[in-house]
Amino acid sequence: MKKFAVFDIDGTLIRWQLYHAIVNRLAAAHLLGDHTYDQIRAARLKWKKRERSFSEYESILVQQFLPMLPKLNVKEYECVVREIWDEYHDQTYIYTRNLIKKLRKDGYFLLIISGSPSEIIELLTKYYGFDDFVACVFERGNDGYFTGAVTQPVHDKKLALQTLVKKHNLDWRGSVAVGDSASDIVMLSQVERPIAFNPDQTLFDAARKQGWQIVVERKNVVYDLLCKERPCKNGRTKYELE
């Protein structure tokens, strides 16, 4: 039985969200209707100005995209996926890129569980030497368009990981998982070495509570954090590095 490591991809290996990049490019090309791009752009700008949370922006993007799937030509979609792949596949974090190389050298079976489309995750799997993946699948019809049906593993990463481990007869001992957001908590909680990489607030709180490794990469510096609570005079809690 082989040891394994499982990675989320968007914001963990790739520095941006591949799903978002694809949808934004489709919208900019007016393949999702005349007004979709403006609505997505407005939501993204509100997030960047911190007038709206990232999850709110993401929700708007998905809500604008999914209803348009049945009107989206598969070949045009595939062209956009290739454009995004060519632009983003080397825009990676140093820490996770080097970790993947080390784990592969150490004989780990490498897995991806991602909410991004399967077409671009399949390309990434081959490029970085992963062994298998689970990703978002947009069902294709016989007419050259999508049906609108979607399979999204991000909604149950625990089950997705258990399925991959069983499929390949992998060993939970020595297992590693890397994620950056709240949706990764259930995945991280199953392995021996969970790594919260550039975590959002919810994941950071969970990682601190569980004593998980927290890694932050900013510019060209990687911080491996061990945090402890200290009460503040205003009644809030602050965190300091040990």
N, C-alpha and C positions, 0 to 999 in steps of 0.2 A: 504493500500500500504506500502511495506517495503522499508526502506532505503537500499542502496547497496554500496558495495565497490568492485572495480575491480583491479586485479593485473596482471601485466606482471610477468613472472616467471624467465626466464634466466637472471642472473645478478641482479635480484631484490629480489627474495626469495632464489633461488639456487645460490650458489657462482660461478658456471660456466654455460656454455651453454649446455643444455641437447641435443639439436640437434647436436651440434658439437661433443659431447662425443659419441653419437650413431654412427655418420658417421665415426669418427676416429676409433672406435672399429671394425666396419664393414670392414674398409679399412685395418686395421692391421691384420685381419683374412683372407685377400685376397678374400673377398666376393664382392669387387667392382673392381676387376681386379688386375693385377700384379703391376702396377706402381702408383695407386691412393694414397696409403698411403704415399709414398715418396714425391709426389707433394703437398699433404696437409700439411705434416710435414714441408717441406721447406717453404711454405707460412706462416705457424704459427711461425716458428723461425724468419722469416723476420719481422713479426709484433712484436714479443717479443723483437727484437733488435731495434725496432722503425725505421726500414728501409721501412716499409710498414704500412699503416693504418689498423685498425681492420676491417673496412668495405671491404677493398681490400682482406684481408685474408679470410673473411667470404664469399665473392663473389666467390673466387677460390674453397673453400670447396663445396659450393652449385653447382657450375659448374661441379665439378668432380663427385658429387654424383647423381644428378638427371638423367643424361643420362644412368646411370647404373641400375636404378630402375627396368626396365623390365627384367633384368637378375638376380634380387635378389629374392631368395626364401623367402616366407613369414615366414615359421617356423624358419629359421635361423635368420631372422631379429628379430622375437619375442624373441628368446633366448638372443640376444644381448641387446634388450630393457630391459629385466629383469635383466641382468647383470649390466647395467648402473643404473637402478633403485635401485638395492641393494647397489650399491656403493655411489650414490650421493644424495639419498632422504633426508638424515639428514644433509647434508653439506649446511647449511642455514645461512643467516644473522640474527643476534639477533634482530635488529630493526623490520624487516618485520615479522619475526616469532612471535614476541610478539604483533605486531600490529594486525595480523590475529586473535590471541587469544582474544585480547581485543574487536575487532569489532564483532567477533562471540558472545562473552558474552553480548555485547550491542544490540544484535538482528539484526545485519546486514545480508543481503543476500550477500553471497560471490561469486564472479565471477572470472574466469581466461580467459584472451585473450592472447594466446601464439602462437609464430611461431614454437614451438617445436612439434614433432609428437604427434598425439592424443592418441596413445597407452600409452605413458609415462605420459602425462598430465592427462589422466583418472585415473591412479594409484595415482598421486599426489592429485587430486581432492578429492578422497576418504580418503586418509591418513591425509590430513590437514583440512578436514571438509568443503571444498568448496561446493557450491550448484549446480553450472553448469559451463561449460567451452566451449570455442571455440578454436580449435587448428588445426595444419596442418594435413591434411588427404591425405594419399597415397592410391589411388584407387587400390583395389585388383581384380585380374582376377580370372577366374574359373579354371586356371591351376596351382594354388599354387604359382604364381608369381604376382608382381605388374604390372599394366598396363603402368605406367609412368605418368598418370594423377595425378595432385596435386592441392589441395585447400589450399591456404595460407592466413589466416585472417590477417597476419601481414601487408599485402598490403592495407588493409582498416579496421583499428581497429575502426574507427568511426562508420562505418556501422555495424561491428560485435557487438559493444556495444549497439547501438540502437536496434538491433535485439533481444539481450538478455533482455534488459529492457522491450521491448514490450512483449516478450514471457512470462515473469514472472510478468508483471504488476507492475513494481518497481517504486519507487518514486525518482525523481531526486533531491529532497530537501535533503540536508545533505549527498549527495553522495561523495564518496572518490575514487580516482584512484592513483595507484602507478606504475611508470615506470622509466626506466633508459636510454632510448635512443631516438633518433630523431623520430623513428617510433611510439613512444608513445605520441607525442605531441598532435595529433588530439584526442586521447582518453582522455588525461589529460584536454584538453581545454573544455570538455563538463561537467565536474563535479564541485561541489561547493568547494571541497577540493582536489586540485591536489598536489601530492607529487613527486618531482623529486628526486629519490633515486640513489645515486652514478651516477649522470648524465654524459653522454658524453658532448662534447663541445657544440654541437648544442642544446641539451636539456637544458643545463645550461644557455646558452644565452637566450633561450626562457623563461625559468622559471624566470630568473632575470628581464627580460623585463616585464613579466606579474605579477610579485610579488608573484609567487608561492613559497610554502615551498620547501626548498632544504635540503636534509638530506644526510650526508656522513658517512659511517661506515668504519673505518679503524682499523684493528686489533681488540682490544676490546673496542674501543671508538666510540661513536656515536656523530656526530657534526650536530646540527641543525643550518643552516646558514641563516643569513640575510645579503645580500651583497649590497654594494654601490659602485658606480664608483668613481675613482679618476684618473685624468690625470697624466701621467708620463712625464718627461722631454723629453724622446725620441719620444713622440707623440703617444705612445701606451696607452692603458687603462689597469689599474690594478684594482683588486677588493679586498676590505678589509672587514673584519667582522665588523658588527655594534655591 
